[in-house]
């Protein structure tokens, strides 16, 4: 199982050419085996980006999110007490974006690699990343 960063979900749905070959391979393999893990905060991030017009889709936001979930073998991971605690304890080098902190905390708590293009997260020694 792999954890998928929000932008990777969006790119996979709308602009797959932005994904690295290694990321595509990881997504394909996970979809065919034990699946993708998606943080529930990513659903909120997608909704916010669609609402603000930063992500353009040809359907309403809820339908777009549902389509992403149905197109993948995925499990949405809720914010647990452990994930919430880890997120606030992470060093500032992760960055101060609450969504990124929750995503990293989820990777730590679930012991899974994170598929991300985010250079800041990729250079962190707290998690394993795929890109």
C-alpha positions in Angstrom: 0.0 0.0 0.0 1.1 3.5 -0.8 -0.1 6.9 0.4 -0.9 9.4 -2.3 -0.4 13.1 -2.0 -3.2 15.4 -3.1 -1.5 16.8 -6.2 -0.7 13.3 -7.4 -4.4 12.3 -7.2 -5.3 15.4 -9.2 -2.5 14.9 -11.8 -3.4 11.2 -12.1 -7.0 12.2 -13.0 -6.4 15.4 -15.1 -2.8 15.6 -16.2 -1.0 12.2 -16.0 1.8 13.5 -18.1 3.0 15.5 -15.0 3.6 12.2 -13.1 7.0 10.7 -13.1 7.4 7.2 -14.6 8.2 5.9 -11.2 5.0 7.4 -9.7 2.9 6.0 -12.5 4.5 2.5 -11.9 3.8 2.8 -8.2 0.2 3.9 -8.7 -0.4 1.1 -11.2 1.1 -1.6 -9.0 -0.8 -0.4 -5.9 -4.1 -0.3 -7.8 -3.5 -3.9 -9.0 -2.5 -5.2 -5.5 -3.2 -3.8 -2.0 -4.4 -0.3 -3.1 -3.8 3.4 -2.5 -4.2 5.1 0.8 -5.7 8.6 0.7 -5.8 11.0 3.6 -9.2 12.4 4.2 -7.7 15.9 4.2 -6.9 15.4 0.5 -10.6 15.2 -0.2 -11.0 18.6 1.4 -8.0 20.0 -0.5 -9.4 18.8 -3.8 -12.8 20.4 -3.0 -11.2 23.6 -2.0 -9.1 23.8 -5.2 -12.1 23.1 -7.4 -14.2 25.7 -5.5 -11.5 28.3 -5.9 -11.1 27.5 -9.6 -7.5 26.4 -9.2 -8.5 23.0 -10.6 -10.8 23.0 -13.5 -13.2 20.1 -13.9 -16.1 19.4 -16.2 -18.4 18.2 -13.3 -19.3 19.3 -9.8 -16.8 18.9 -7.1 -18.5 15.9 -5.3 -18.8 14.0 -8.6 -15.1 14.7 -9.4 -14.0 13.4 -6.0 -16.3 10.4 -6.3 -14.8 9.6 -9.7 -11.2 9.7 -8.3 -12.2 7.3 -5.6 -14.1 5.0 -8.0 -11.2 5.0 -10.5 -8.8 3.6 -8.0 -8.5 0.7 -5.6 -8.3 3.0 -2.6 -9.0 3.5 1.1 -9.6 6.9 2.7 -7.7 7.2 5.9 -9.3 9.3 8.6 -7.4 11.6 11.0 -6.9 9.4 14.0 -5.7 10.7 17.4 -2.3 9.2 16.6 -2.1 11.0 13.3 -3.3 14.3 14.8 -0.6 14.1 17.5 2.1 13.2 15.1 1.2 16.1 12.8 1.6 18.7 15.5 4.9 17.1 16.7 6.6 17.1 13.3 9.6 19.4 12.9 9.0 22.7 11.1 11.2 21.5 8.3 8.2 19.5 7.0 6.5 22.9 6.5 3.6 24.5 8.3 0.8 23.6 5.9 -1.6 21.6 8.0 -2.6 19.3 5.1 1.0 18.4 4.3 1.7 17.8 8.0 -1.4 15.5 8.3 -0.3 13.6 5.1 3.2 13.1 6.4 1.9 12.0 9.8 -0.3 9.5 8.0 2.7 8.0 6.2 4.5 7.7 9.5 1.5 6.2 11.4 0.6 3.8 8.6 4.3 2.9 7.8 3.7 3.5 4.1 5.7 5.4 1.4 4.3 8.7 0.1 3.9 9.3 -3.6 4.7 13.0 -4.0 6.5 15.5 -6.2 6.9 17.9 -3.2 10.6 18.4 -3.0 10.4 19.5 0.7 8.7 16.2 1.6 11.0 14.2 -0.7 14.1 15.4 1.1 12.7 14.7 4.6 14.3 11.8 6.4 11.1 11.1 8.3 9.3 9.2 5.5 10.0 7.2 2.4 8.8 8.9 -0.8 8.3 7.8 -4.3 8.7 10.0 -7.3 
